[in-house]
Amino acid sequence: MSSDIAEFAVLPNGTKYPVIGLGTHNVTGGPGSVRKAVKYAIDIGYRSVDCAYAYENEKEVGDGIQAKLDDGTIKDKKEMFITTKLWNTHHNPRHIKENFQKSLDNLKVNCVQLLVIHWPISLKDGDDLFPKDKNDQIMFANHDIIDTWKGMEELVDAGMAENIGLSNFNKSQVERILQSARIKPCNLQVEIHPYFSNRKLANFCLSKGITVTAYAPLANPDSPLWLPINQLSKPRLKLKDCRSLTFISLYYNRRKGKEPSIFDEPVLKDIAQKKGKTIPQVVLRFILQRNIIVIPKSVTPSRIKENFDVFSFSLSPDEMEQIWALDKYPRIWIEKWASEHKEYPFHEDF
């Protein structure tokens, strides 16, 4: 059975965006693991890598790409589609260019193929990822997302980003950007997996010509987020103990009780067995057949390879409907720490 899915989504300016890329959020494996994962991914055919300033892994991504340029696997860094993200403390339009230059320096490039605003939430300006006051409370800022978007447009004008987009924005926030934008957002990156389809928001964006990228496409089955609070290593963790996005997300996004896992779903097991594929391959294929880009994360070579092998089969309409029926759980990445901010996106339905 051959694939009926294009290997690229074509963005409005003609840039080809690979429909499957290597995700790097919250990966484990220690220093150097992301660099090794990027190198291996490029070796087997990946040409898209998703990272972020707040993941604190841009340097490893840049090193991995540079290594593959040095050994001749790729001839030019422009063969790669690099996505990174403008962090919450860099929303001040007066400083966006100088702040984004730090990402370019980390990545060892002059321009990225896609830059998205990581969250509509702004925090106190600076390089401290989670600035806090003397009471260990997160210090918010209130930069207008429209002004921040104008700063993003200036990065395109300056040749620092080929394309710009959004991440974790809700429908009304996307509409506000669309109404005022000189350069329309070409992409929205949001949580999407079989348990949380984000169907309304994805369909809205696609109807507006905005591509959609699914993060956490496998629903993070191994993440500590899914553990009961009494199983967390630091149940009394304070903000002063947090040194990265990973730490604070693990703590503030924890969910209680036994959570579902895609690996335990009978319907996914059945379809995977019939196709001679794995459950992650079936799930990724399901999302791709929704015309949504996927960026599964891994630093394990066998899984990186497995995740890339999704073009040799397809799912029937009936199989798609069976997987749609799993869409009955809330989102994982609630970012509760930001819920008091006026631009917190998840108070609305979509």
ZADO-1210 file (C-alpha; in nm, 4 decimals, padded with zeros to 6 digits):
<atoms>
<atom x="00.0000" y="00.0000" z="00.0000" code="MET" pos="1"/>
<atom x="00.1556" y="00.3289" z="-00.1039" code="SER" pos="2"/>
<atom x="00.1321" y="00.6594" z="00.0741" code="SER" pos="3"/>
<atom x="-00.1015" y="00.9326" z="-00.0441" code="ASP" pos="4"/>
<atom x="00.0614" y="01.1920" z="00.1803" code="ILE" pos="5"/>
<atom x="00.3008" y="01.4518" z="00.0453" code="ALA" pos="6"/>
<atom x="00.6350" y="01.4562" z="00.2232" code="GLU" pos="7"/>
<atom x="00.6245" y="01.8370" z="00.2466" code="PHE" pos="8"/>
<atom x="00.3736" y="02.1066" z="00.3249" code="ALA" pos="9"/>
<atom x="00.4363" y="02.4092" z="00.1042" code="VAL" pos="10"/>
<atom x="00.4231" y="02.7358" z="00.2968" code="LEU" pos="11"/>
<atom x="00.2914" y="03.0582" z="00.1368" code="PRO" pos="12"/>
<atom x="00.6400" y="03.1800" z="00.0420" code="ASN" pos="13"/>
<atom x="00.7229" y="02.8466" z="-00.1222" code="GLY" pos="14"/>
<atom x="00.9289" y="02.6984" z="00.1615" code="THR" pos="15"/>
<atom x="00.8913" y="02.3212" z="00.1874" code="LYS" pos="16"/>
<atom x="00.8107" y="02.2116" z="00.5433" code="TYR" pos="17"/>
<atom x="00.8713" y="01.8350" z="00.5971" code="PRO" pos="18"/>
<atom x="00.5593" y="01.6742" z="00.7435" code="VAL" pos="19"/>
<atom x="00.7652" y="01.4763" z="00.9932" code="ILE" pos="20"/>
<atom x="01.0470" y="01.6196" z="01.1989" code="GLY" pos="21"/>
<atom x="01.2541" y="01.5394" z="01.5036" code="LEU" pos="22"/>
<atom x="01.1129" y="01.6842" z="01.8234" code="GLY" pos="23"/>
<atom x="01.3529" y="01.7720" z="02.1055" code="THR" pos="24"/>
<atom x="01.1347" y="01.8899" z="02.3941" code="HIS" pos="25"/>
<atom x="01.2003" y="01.7346" z="02.7340" code="ASN" pos="26"/>
<atom x="01.4169" y="01.4547" z="02.5986" code="VAL" pos="27"/>
<atom x="01.6250" y="01.2494" z="02.8383" code="THR" pos="28"/>
<atom x="01.9704" y="01.1042" z="02.7929" code="GLY" pos="29"/>
<atom x="02.2022" y="01.3672" z="02.9362" code="GLY" pos="30"/>
<atom x="02.4388" y="01.6189" z="02.7756" code="PRO" pos="31"/>
<atom x="02.5072" y="01.5457" z="02.4103" code="GLY" pos="32"/>
<atom x="02.2000" y="01.3292" z="02.3613" code="SER" pos="33"/>
<atom x="02.0190" y="01.5842" z="02.1452" code="VAL" pos="34"/>
<atom x="02.3296" y="01.6363" z="01.9318" code="ARG" pos="35"/>
<atom x="02.3585" y="01.2611" z="01.8730" code="LYS" pos="36"/>
<atom x="01.9864" y="01.2331" z="01.7982" code="ALA" pos="37"/>
<atom x="02.0041" y="01.5128" z="01.5418" code="VAL" pos="38"/>
<atom x="02.3039" y="01.3531" z="01.3710" code="LYS" pos="39"/>
<atom x="02.1350" y="01.0138" z="01.3510" code="TYR" pos="40"/>
<atom x="01.8066" y="01.1621" z="01.2330" code="ALA" pos="41"/>
<atom x="01.9820" y="01.3439" z="00.9479" code="ILE" pos="42"/>
<atom x="02.1671" y="01.0256" z="00.8555" code="ASP" pos="43"/>
<atom x="01.8411" y="00.8369" z="00.8003" code="ILE" pos="44"/>
<atom x="01.6641" y="01.1136" z="00.6118" code="GLY" pos="45"/>
<atom x="01.5100" y="01.3638" z="00.8513" code="TYR" pos="46"/>
<atom x="01.5409" y="01.7185" z="00.7252" code="ARG" pos="47"/>
<atom x="01.3367" y="01.8935" z="00.9941" code="SER" pos="48"/>
<atom x="01.4301" y="01.9574" z="01.3573" code="VAL" pos="49"/>
<atom x="01.2130" y="02.1346" z="01.6135" code="ASP" pos="50"/>
<atom x="01.3774" y="02.3034" z="01.9114" code="CYS" pos="51"/>
<atom x="01.3341" y="02.6113" z="02.1294" code="ALA" pos="52"/>
<atom x="01.5312" y="02.8697" z="02.3214" code="TYR" pos="53"/>
<atom x="01.3548" y="02.7563" z="02.6378" code="ALA" pos="54"/>
<atom x="01.4449" y="02.3909" z="02.5845" code="TYR" pos="55"/>
<atom x="01.8072" y="02.4990" z="02.6274" code="GLU" pos="56"/>
<atom x="01.9120" y="02.2654" z="02.3478" code="ASN" pos="57"/>
<atom x="01.9604" y="02.4961" z="02.0495" code="GLU" pos="58"/>
<atom x="02.3395" y="02.4645" z="02.0764" code="LYS" pos="59"/>
<atom x="02.3218" y="02.0849" z="02.0557" code="GLU" pos="60"/>
<atom x="02.0869" y="02.1058" z="01.7596" code="VAL" pos="61"/>
<atom x="02.3260" y="02.3466" z="01.5900" code="GLY" pos="62"/>
<atom x="02.6233" y="02.1227" z="01.6671" code="ASP" pos="63"/>
<atom x="02.4453" y="01.8173" z="01.5274" code="GLY" pos="64"/>
<atom x="02.3594" y="01.9922" z="01.2025" code="ILE" pos="65"/>
<atom x="02.7113" y="02.1323" z="01.1717" code="GLN" pos="66"/>
<atom x="02.8577" y="01.7830" z="01.2164" code="ALA" pos="67"/>
<atom x="02.6489" y="01.6522" z="00.9275" code="LYS" pos="68"/>
<atom x="02.7591" y="01.9448" z="00.7131" code="LEU" pos="69"/>
<atom x="03.1220" y="01.8755" z="00.8006" code="ASP" pos="70"/>
<atom x="03.1007" y="01.5079" z="00.7058" code="ASP" pos="71"/>
<atom x="02.9166" y="01.5801" z="00.3802" code="GLY" pos="72"/>
<atom x="02.5821" y="01.4216" z="00.4680" code="THR" pos="73"/>
<atom x="02.4233" y="01.7545" z="00.3845" code="ILE" pos="74"/>
<atom x="02.5805" y="02.0054" z="00.1485" code="LYS" pos="75"/>
<atom x="02.4214" y="02.3176" z="00.2904" code="ASP" pos="76"/>
<atom x="02.2456" y="02.4017" z="00.6159" code="LYS" pos="77"/>
<atom x="01.9587" y="02.5294" z="00.4046" code="LYS" pos="78"/>
<atom x="01.8744" y="02.1647" z="00.3340" code="GLU" pos="79"/>
<atom x="01.7454" y="02.1587" z="00.6906" code="MET" pos="80"/>
<atom x="01.4143" y="02.2998" z="00.8091" code="PHE" pos="81"/>
<atom x="01.4900" y="02.4400" z="01.1539" code="ILE" pos="82"/>
<atom x="01.2076" y="02.5467" z="01.3821" code="THR" pos="83"/>
<atom x="01.2717" y="02.7343" z="01.7031" code="THR" pos="84"/>
<atom x="01.0609" y="02.9479" z="01.9349" code="LYS" pos="85"/>
<atom x="01.0547" y="03.2973" z="02.0814" code="LEU" pos="86"/>
<atom x="01.0351" y="03.2563" z="02.4577" code="TRP" pos="87"/>
<atom x="00.7969" y="03.4379" z="02.6922" code="ASN" pos="88"/>
<atom x="01.0659" y="03.6675" z="02.8365" code="THR" pos="89"/>
<atom x="01.1587" y="03.7905" z="02.4863" code="HIS" pos="90"/>
<atom x="00.8216" y="03.9373" z="02.3820" code="HIS" pos="91"/>
<atom x="00.9214" y="04.3025" z="02.4197" code="ASN" pos="92"/>
<atom x="00.9131" y="04.4274" z="02.0583" code="PRO" pos="93"/>
<atom x="01.2037" y="04.6652" z="02.1248" code="ARG" pos="94"/>
<atom x="01.4352" y="04.3736" z="02.1980" code="HIS" pos="95"/>
<atom x="01.3035" y="04.0870" z="01.9856" code="ILE" pos="96"/>
<atom x="01.5775" y="04.1128" z="01.7243" code="LYS" pos="97"/>
<atom x="01.8651" y="04.1120" z="01.9719" code="GLU" pos="98"/>
<atom x="01.7054" y="03.8327" z="02.1736" code="ASN" pos="99"/>
<atom x="01.6430" y="03.6173" z="01.8689" code="PHE" pos="100"/>
<atom x="02.0037" y="03.6652" z="01.7595" code="GLN" pos="101"/>
<atom x="02.0946" y="03.4489" z="02.0608" code="LYS" pos="102"/>
<atom x="01.9007" y="03.1605" z="01.9061" code="SER" pos="103"/>
<atom x="02.0706" y="03.2090" z="01.5707" code="LEU" pos="104"/>
<atom x="02.4097" y="03.2099" z="01.7418" code="ASP" pos="105"/>
<atom x="02.3218" y="02.8920" z="01.9306" code="ASN" pos="106"/>
<atom x="02.2101" y="02.7213" z="01.6109" code="LEU" pos="107"/>
<atom x="02.5103" y="02.8485" z="01.4129" code="LYS" pos="108"/>
<atom x="02.2901" y="02.9838" z="01.1331" code="VAL" pos="109"/>
<atom x="02.1988" y="03.3256" z="00.9966" code="ASN" pos="110"/>
<atom x="01.8337" y="03.2384" z="00.9442" code="CYS" pos="111"/>
<atom x="01.5808" y="02.9749" z="01.0522" code="VAL" pos="112"/>
<atom x="01.3080" y="02.8331" z="00.8340" code="GLN" pos="113"/>
<atom x="01.0378" y="02.8812" z="01.0989" code="LEU" pos="114"/>
<atom x="01.0163" y="03.0875" z="01.4154" code="LEU" pos="115"/>
<atom x="00.7035" y="03.0674" z="01.6290" code="VAL" pos="116"/>
<atom x="00.5930" y="03.2602" z="01.9368" code="ILE" pos="117"/>
<atom x="00.6198" y="02.9868" z="02.1991" code="HIS" pos="118"/>
<atom x="00.3253" y="03.1087" z="02.4087" code="TRP" pos="119"/>
<atom x="00.0949" y="03.4125" z="02.3984" code="PRO" pos="120"/>
<atom x="00.1972" y="03.4655" z="02.7626" code="ILE" pos="121"/>
<atom x="00.4691" y="03.7228" z="02.8307" code="SER" pos="122"/>
<atom x="00.6993" y="03.7229" z="03.1318" code="LEU" pos="123"/>
<atom x="00.9321" y="03.9868" z="03.2726" code="LYS" pos="124"/>
<atom x="01.1969" y="04.0781" z="03.0144" code="ASP" pos="125"/>
<atom x="01.5324" y="03.9052" z="03.0370" code="GLY" pos="126"/>
<atom x="01.7107" y="03.5730" z="02.9996" code="ASP" pos="127"/>
<atom x="01.5828" y="03.4115" z="03.3195" code="ASP" pos="128"/>
<atom x="01.3341" y="03.1651" z="03.1727" code="LEU" pos="129"/>
<atom x="01.0996" y="03.1903" z="03.4708" code="PHE" pos="130"/>
<atom x="01.1595" y="03.5219" z="03.6496" code="PRO" pos="131"/>
<atom x="01.0140" y="03.5275" z="03.9969" code="LYS" pos="132"/>
<atom x="00.9721" y="03.7703" z="04.2817" code="ASP" pos="133"/>
<atom x="01.0879" y="03.7402" z="04.6426" code="LYS" pos="134"/>
<atom x="00.7840" y="03.5247" z="04.7166" code="ASN" pos="135"/>
<atom x="00.8753" y="03.2759" z="04.4429" code="ASP" pos="136"/>
<atom x="00.5877" y="03.3920" z="04.2266" code="GLN" pos="137"/>
<atom x="00.6238" y="03.4063" z="03.8493" code="ILE" pos="138"/>
<atom x="00.6613" y="03.7660" z="03.7293" code="MET" pos="139"/>
<atom x="00.4307" y="03.8310" z="03.4365" code="PHE" pos="140"/>
<atom x="00.4582" y="04.1033" z="03.1752" code="ALA" pos="141"/>
<atom x="00.1793" y="04.2299" z="02.9526" code="ASN" pos="142"/>
<atom x="00.3283" y="04.2843" z="02.6109" code="HIS" pos="143"/>
<atom x="00.0531" y="04.2969" z="02.3497" code="ASP" pos="144"/>
<atom x="00.0674" y="03.9897" z="02.1254" code="ILE" pos="145"/>
<atom x="00.0021" y="04.2192" z="01.8280" code="ILE" pos="146"/>
<atom x="00.3143" y="04.4218" z="01.9077" code="ASP" pos="147"/>
<atom x="00.5149" y="04.1041" z="01.9541" code="THR" pos="148"/>
<atom x="00.3918" y="03.9824" z="01.6164" code="TRP" pos="149"/>
<atom x="00.5059" y="04.3064" z="01.4532" code="LYS" pos="150"/>
<atom x="00.8497" y="04.2352" z="01.5973" code="GLY" pos="151"/>
<atom x="00.8369" y="03.8902" z="01.4411" code="MET" pos="152"/>
<atom x="00.7551" y="04.0454" z="01.1044" code="GLU" pos="153"/>
<atom x="01.0663" y="04.2601" z="01.1329" code="GLU" pos="154"/>
<atom x="01.2741" y="03.9422" z="01.1658" code="LEU" pos="155"/>
<atom x="01.1418" y="03.8282" z="00.8287" code="VAL" pos="156"/>
<atom x="01.2249" y="04.1688" z="00.6825" code="ASP" pos="157"/>
<atom x="01.5783" y="04.1358" z="00.8219" code="ALA" pos="158"/>
<atom x="01.6250" y="03.7878" z="00.6714" code="GLY" pos="159"/>
<atom x="01.6574" y="03.6232" z="01.0133" code="MET" pos="160"/>
<atom x="01.3501" y="03.4012" z="00.9755" code="ALA" pos="161"/>
<atom x="01.2023" y="03.2725" z="00.6504" code="GLU" pos="162"/>
<atom x="00.8620" y="03.2066" z="00.8066" code="ASN" pos="163"/>
<atom x="00.6855" y="03.2990" z="01.1291" code="ILE" pos="164"/>
<atom x="00.4054" y="03.1355" z="01.3203" code="GLY" pos="165"/>
<atom x="00.2427" y="03.0718" z="01.6555" code="LEU" pos="166"/>
<atom x="00.2358" y="02.8067" z="01.9255" code="SER" pos="167"/>
<atom x="-00.0255" y="02.7395" z="02.1942" code="ASN" pos="168"/>
<atom x="-00.2522" y="03.0227" z="02.0779" code="PHE" pos="169"/>
<atom x="-00.6283" y="02.9708" z="02.0898" code="ASN" pos="170"/>
<atom x="-00.8714" y="03.0557" z="01.8106" code="LYS" pos="171"/>
<atom x="-00.9476" y="03.4095" z="01.9241" code="SER" pos="172"/>
<atom x="-00.5779" y="03.4868" z="01.9645" code="GLN" pos="173"/>
<atom x="-00.5021" y="03.3518" z="01.6163" code="VAL" pos="174"/>
<atom x="-00.7853" y="03.5657" z="01.4780" code="GLU" pos="175"/>
<atom x="-00.6428" y="03.8764" z="01.6444" code="ARG" pos="176"/>
<atom x="-00.3084" y="03.8145" z="01.4775" code="ILE" pos="177"/>
<atom x="-00.4724" y="03.7486" z="01.1401" code="LEU" pos="178"/>
<atom x="-00.6696" y="04.0727" z="01.1583" code="GLN" pos="179"/>
<atom x="-00.3638" y="04.2903" z="01.2154" code="SER" pos="180"/>
<atom x="-00.0795" y="04.0983" z="01.0494" code="ALA" pos="181"/>
<atom x="00.1195" y="04.2320" z="00.7575" code="ARG" pos="182"/>
<atom x="00.2758" y="03.8854" z="00.7266" code="ILE" pos="183"/>
<atom x="00.0203" y="03.6169" z="00.8091" code="LYS" pos="184"/>
<atom x="00.1228" y="03.3337" z="01.0430" code="PRO" pos="185"/>
<atom x="00.1954" y="03.0246" z="00.8361" code="CYS" pos="186"/>
<atom x="00.1854" y="02.7704" z="01.1180" code="ASN" pos="187"/>
<atom x="00.0313" y="02.6935" z="01.4552" code="LEU" pos="188"/>
<atom x="00.2005" y="02.4390" z="01.6786" code="GLN" pos="189"/>
<atom x="-00.0272" y="02.2820" z="01.9397" code="VAL" pos="190"/>
<atom x="-00.0793" y="01.9660" z="02.1412" code="GLU" pos="191"/>
<atom x="-00.2494" y="01.6979" z="01.9298" code="ILE" pos="192"/>
<atom x="-00.2714" y="01.3224" z="01.9801" code="HIS" pos="193"/>
<atom x="-00.5463" y="01.0556" z="01.9713" code="PRO" pos="194"/>
<atom x="-00.6602" y="01.1390" z="02.3253" code="TYR" pos="195"/>
<atom x="-00.6784" y="01.5128" z="02.2549" code="PHE" pos="196"/>
<atom x="-00.7532" y="01.5832" z="01.8905" code="SER" pos="197"/>
<atom x="-00.7757" y="01.9651" z="01.9109" code="ASN" pos="198"/>
<atom x="-01.0055" y="01.9161" z="01.6132" code="ARG" pos="199"/>
<atom x="-01.1869" y="02.2503" z="01.6137" code="LYS" pos="200"/>
<atom x="-00.8712" y="02.4581" z="01.6377" code="LEU" pos="201"/>
<atom x="-00.6837" y="02.2509" z="01.3797" code="ALA" pos="202"/>
<atom x="-00.9714" y="02.2696" z="01.1329" code="ASN" pos="203"/>
<atom x="-01.0031" y="02.6444" z="01.1852" code="PHE" pos="204"/>
<atom x="-00.6355" y="02.6996" z="01.1091" code="CYS" pos="205"/>
<atom x="-00.6369" y="02.4736" z="00.8038" code="LEU" pos="206"/>
<atom x="-00.9405" y="02.6614" z="00.6728" code="SER" pos="207"/>
<atom x="-00.7363" y="02.9842" z="00.6971" code="LYS" pos="208"/>
<atom x="-00.4377" y="02.8386" z="00.5127" code="GLY" pos="209"/>
<atom x="-00.2353" y="02.8000" z="00.8317" code="ILE" pos="210"/>
<atom x="-00.0433" y="02.4732" z="00.8595" code="THR" pos="211"/>
<atom x="-00.0712" y="02.2873" z="01.1896" code="VAL" pos="212"/>
<atom x="00.2072" y="02.1045" z="01.3719" code="THR" pos="213"/>
<atom x="00.1257" y="01.8480" z="01.6415" code="ALA" pos="214"/>
<atom x="00.3512" y="01.8368" z="01.9443" code="TYR" pos="215"/>
<atom x="00.3262" y="01.5453" z="02.1893" code="ALA" pos="216"/>
<atom x="00.1741" y="01.3364" z="01.9059" code="PRO" pos="217"/>
<atom x="00.2243" y="01.0154" z="02.1052" code="LEU" pos="218"/>
<atom x="00.0654" y="01.1649" z="02.4192" code="ALA" pos="219"/>
<atom x="00.3891" y="01.1449" z="02.6203" code="ASN" pos="220"/>
<atom x="00.3211" y="00.7976" z="02.7659" code="PRO" pos="221"/>
<atom x="00.6514" y="00.7824" z="02.9563" code="ASP" pos="222"/>
<atom x="00.6474" y="01.1344" z="03.0941" code="SER" pos="223"/>
<atom x="00.6486" y="01.1969" z="03.4726" code="PRO" pos="224"/>
<atom x="00.3568" y="01.4298" z="03.3985" code="LEU" pos="225"/>
<atom x="00.1402" y="01.1209" z="03.4058" code="TRP" pos="226"/>
<atom x="00.2460" y="01.0086" z="03.7535" code="LEU" pos="227"/>
<atom x="00.0482" y="01.0675" z="04.0729" code="PRO" pos="228"/>
<atom x="00.1911" y="01.3499" z="04.2826" code="ILE" pos="229"/>
<atom x="00.3237" y="01.1118" z="04.5493" code="ASN" pos="230"/>
<atom x="00.5437" y="00.9468" z="04.2879" code="GLN" pos="231"/>
<atom x="00.7181" y="01.2671" z="04.1873" code="LEU" pos="232"/>
<atom x="01.0733" y="01.3044" z="04.3114" code="SER" pos="233"/>
<atom x="01.0124" y="01.6584" z="04.4419" code="LYS" pos="234"/>
<atom x="00.6471" y="01.6975" z="04.5450" code="PRO" pos="235"/>
<atom x="00.7335" y="02.0149" z="04.7391" code="ARG" pos="236"/>
<atom x="00.9324" y="02.1714" z="04.4564" code="LEU" pos="237"/>
<atom x="00.9466" y="02.5513" z="04.4632" code="LYS" pos="238"/>
<atom x="01.0078" y="02.7887" z="04.1761" code="LEU" pos="239"/>
<atom x="01.3548" y="02.8667" z="04.3113" code="LYS" pos="240"/>
<atom x="01.4471" y="02.5019" z="04.2445" code="ASP" pos="241"/>
<atom x="01.3526" y="02.5272" z="03.8777" code="CYS" pos="242"/>
<atom x="01.6356" y="02.5865" z="03.6356" code="ARG" pos="243"/>
<atom x="01.4708" y="02.4980" z="03.3071" code="SER" pos="244"/>
<atom x="01.1460" y="02.4659" z="03.1184" code="LEU" pos="245"/>
<atom x="01.1666" y="02.0909" z="03.1692" code="THR" pos="246"/>
<atom x="01.1704" y="02.1173" z="03.5488" code="PHE" pos="247"/>
<atom x="00.8894" y="02.3658" z="03.5750" code="ILE" pos="248"/>
<atom x="00.6711" y="02.1874" z="03.3205" code="SER" pos="249"/>
<atom x="00.7164" y="01.8531" z="03.4923" code="LEU" pos="250"/>
<atom x="00.6120" y="02.0033" z="03.8208" code="TYR" pos="251"/>
<atom x="00.3290" y="02.2306" z="03.7215" code="TYR" pos="252"/>
<atom x="00.1720" y="02.0054" z="03.4599" code="ASN" pos="253"/>
<atom x="00.1554" y="01.6925" z="03.6728" code="ARG" pos="254"/>
<atom x="-00.1726" y="01.5055" z="03.6600" code="ARG" pos="255"/>
<atom x="-00.3175" y="01.2780" z="03.9237" code="LYS" pos="256"/>
<atom x="-00.4373" y="00.9222" z="03.8951" code="GLY" pos="257"/>
<atom x="-00.3764" y="00.6488" z="03.6401" code="LYS" pos="258"/>
<atom x="-00.3670" y="00.8008" z="03.2942" code="GLU" pos="259"/>
<atom x="-00.4282" y="00.6208" z="02.9657" code="PRO" pos="260"/>
<atom x="-00.1441" y="00.5071" z="02.7427" code="SER" pos="261"/>
<atom x="-00.1631" y="00.4589" z="02.3688" code="ILE" pos="262"/>
<atom x="00.0313" y="00.1355" z="02.4150" code="PHE" pos="263"/>
<atom x="-00.2601" y="-00.0119" z="02.6095" code="ASP" pos="264"/>
<atom x="-00.5305" y="00.0758" z="02.3571" code="GLU" pos="265"/>
<atom x="-00.6844" y="-00.2405" z="02.2015" code="PRO" pos="266"/>
<atom x="-00.7883" y="-00.0584" z="01.8843" code="VAL" pos="267"/>
<atom x="-00.4348" y="00.0680" z="01.8264" code="LEU" pos="268"/>
<atom x="-00.2872" y="-00.2728" z="01.9004" code="LYS" pos="269"/>
<atom x="-00.5273" y="-00.4326" z="01.6525" code="ASP" pos="270"/>
<atom x="-00.4603" y="-00.1856" z="01.3716" code="ILE" pos="271"/>
<atom x="-00.0839" y="-00.2018" z="01.4267" code="ALA" pos="272"/>
<atom x="-00.0889" y="-00.5803" z="01.4113" code="GLN" pos="273"/>
<atom x="-00.2917" y="-00.5818" z="01.0901" code="LYS" pos="274"/>
<atom x="-00.0577" y="-00.3311" z="00.9270" code="LYS" pos="275"/>
<atom x="00.2607" y="-00.4933" z="01.0481" code="GLY" pos="276"/>
<atom x="00.3509" y="-00.1627" z="01.2105" code="LYS" pos="277"/>
<atom x="00.3995" y="-00.0315" z="01.5636" code="THR" pos="278"/>
<atom x="00.1451" y="00.1670" z="01.7623" code="ILE" pos="279"/>
<atom x="00.3479" y="00.4920" z="01.7362" code="PRO" pos="280"/>
<atom x="00.3638" y="00.4494" z="01.3588" code="GLN" pos="281"/>
<atom x="-00.0138" y="00.4060" z="01.3432" code="VAL" pos="282"/>
<atom x="-00.0704" y="00.7130" z="01.5628" code="VAL" pos="283"/>
<atom x="00.1666" y="00.9301" z="01.3600" code="LEU" pos="284"/>
<atom x="00.0034" y="00.8127" z="01.0391" code="ARG" pos="285"/>
<atom x="-00.3385" y="00.8998" z="01.1809" code="PHE" pos="286"/>
<atom x="-00.2280" y="01.2568" z="01.2496" code="ILE" pos="287"/>
<atom x="-00.0583" y="01.2905" z="00.9119" code="LEU" pos="288"/>
<atom x="-00.3772" y="01.1810" z="00.7371" code="GLN" pos="289"/>
<atom x="-00.5452" y="01.4749" z="00.9081" code="ARG" pos="290"/>
<atom x="-00.3052" y="01.6971" z="00.7082" code="ASN" pos="291"/>
<atom x="-00.1172" y="01.7817" z="01.0263" code="ILE" pos="292"/>
<atom x="00.2630" y="01.7887" z="01.0617" code="ILE" pos="293"/>
<atom x="00.4187" y="01.5772" z="01.3384" code="VAL" pos="294"/>
<atom x="00.7363" y="01.6226" z="01.5443" code="ILE" pos="295"/>
<atom x="00.7727" y="01.3113" z="01.7635" code="PRO" pos="296"/>
<atom x="01.0591" y="01.3384" z="02.0103" code="LYS" pos="297"/>
<atom x="01.3207" y="01.0749" z="02.0843" code="SER" pos="298"/>
<atom x="01.6935" y="01.0307" z="02.1336" code="VAL" pos="299"/>
<atom x="01.6761" y="00.6527" z="02.0810" code="THR" pos="300"/>
<atom x="01.7984" y="00.5563" z="01.7322" code="PRO" pos="301"/>
<atom x="01.5519" y="00.2705" z="01.6855" code="SER" pos="302"/>
<atom x="01.2568" y="00.4935" z="01.7747" code="ARG" pos="303"/>
<atom x="01.3812" y="00.7827" z="01.5629" code="ILE" pos="304"/>
<atom x="01.3963" y="00.5427" z="01.2674" code="LYS" pos="305"/>
<atom x="01.0610" y="00.3850" z="01.3484" code="GLU" pos="306"/>
<atom x="00.8889" y="00.7236" z="01.3697" code="ASN" pos="307"/>
<atom x="01.0162" y="00.8161" z="01.0243" code="PHE" pos="308"/>
<atom x="00.8721" y="00.5022" z="00.8603" code="ASP" pos="309"/>
<atom x="00.5155" y="00.6255" z="00.8129" code="VAL" pos="310"/>
<atom x="00.4918" y="00.6616" z="00.4350" code="PHE" pos="311"/>
<atom x="00.4647" y="00.2956" z="00.3358" code="SER" pos="312"/>
<atom x="00.1084" y="00.2355" z="00.4559" code="PHE" pos="313"/>
<atom x="-00.2194" y="00.4183" z="00.5094" code="SER" pos="314"/>
<atom x="-00.5253" y="00.3945" z="00.7306" code="LEU" pos="315"/>
<atom x="-00.8714" y="00.3263" z="00.5935" code="SER" pos="316"/>
<atom x="-01.1650" y="00.5572" z="00.6725" code="PRO" pos="317"/>
<atom x="-01.2942" y="00.2952" z="00.9170" code="ASP" pos="318"/>
<atom x="-00.9578" y="00.2736" z="01.0928" code="GLU" pos="319"/>
<atom x="-00.9436" y="00.6508" z="01.1130" code="MET" pos="320"/>
<atom x="-01.2866" y="00.6571" z="01.2773" code="GLU" pos="321"/>
<atom x="-01.1819" y="00.3951" z="01.5306" code="GLN" pos="322"/>
<atom x="-00.8900" y="00.6132" z="01.6370" code="ILE" pos="323"/>
<atom x="-01.1045" y="00.9279" z="01.6402" code="TRP" pos="324"/>
<atom x="-01.3159" y="00.7526" z="01.9051" code="ALA" pos="325"/>
<atom x="-01.0220" y="00.7786" z="02.1495" code="LEU" pos="326"/>
<atom x="-01.0597" y="01.1573" z="02.1563" code="ASP" pos="327"/>
<atom x="-01.2075" y="01.1879" z="02.5040" code="LYS" pos="328"/>
<atom x="-00.9400" y="01.3204" z="02.7425" code="TYR" pos="329"/>
<atom x="-00.8162" y="01.6698" z="02.8351" code="PRO" pos="330"/>
<atom x="-00.4878" y="01.8162" z="02.7213" code="ARG" pos="331"/>
<atom x="-00.1641" y="01.7174" z="02.8972" code="ILE" pos="332"/>
<atom x="00.0262" y="02.0443" z="02.8758" code="TRP" pos="333"/>
<atom x="-00.1987" y="02.2715" z="03.0795" code="ILE" pos="334"/>
<atom x="00.0813" y="02.5088" z="03.1946" code="GLU" pos="335"/>
<atom x="-00.1086" y="02.5778" z="03.5144" code="LYS" pos="336"/>
<atom x="00.1631" y="02.8151" z="03.6345" code="TRP" pos="337"/>
<atom x="00.0474" y="03.0634" z="03.3689" code="ALA" pos="338"/>
<atom x="-00.3271" y="03.0381" z="03.4279" code="SER" pos="339"/>
<atom x="-00.3488" y="03.3824" z="03.5920" code="GLU" pos="340"/>
<atom x="-00.2035" y="03.5626" z="03.2902" code="HIS" pos="341"/>
<atom x="-00.4555" y="03.7563" z="03.0826" code="LYS" pos="342"/>
<atom x="-00.3396" y="03.5779" z="02.7657" code="GLU" pos="343"/>
<atom x="-00.3555" y="03.2252" z="02.9125" code="TYR" pos="344"/>
<atom x="-00.4949" y="03.0383" z="02.6105" code="PRO" pos="345"/>
<atom x="-00.6687" y="02.7418" z="02.7692" code="PHE" pos="346"/>
<atom x="-00.9565" y="02.9110" z="02.9481" code="HIS" pos="347"/>
<atom x="-01.1408" y="02.8998" z="02.6148" code="GLU" pos="348"/>
<atom x="-01.2756" y="02.5837" z="02.4537" code="ASP" pos="349"/>
<atom x="-01.0361" y="02.6077" z="02.1605" code="PHE" pos="350"/>
</atoms>
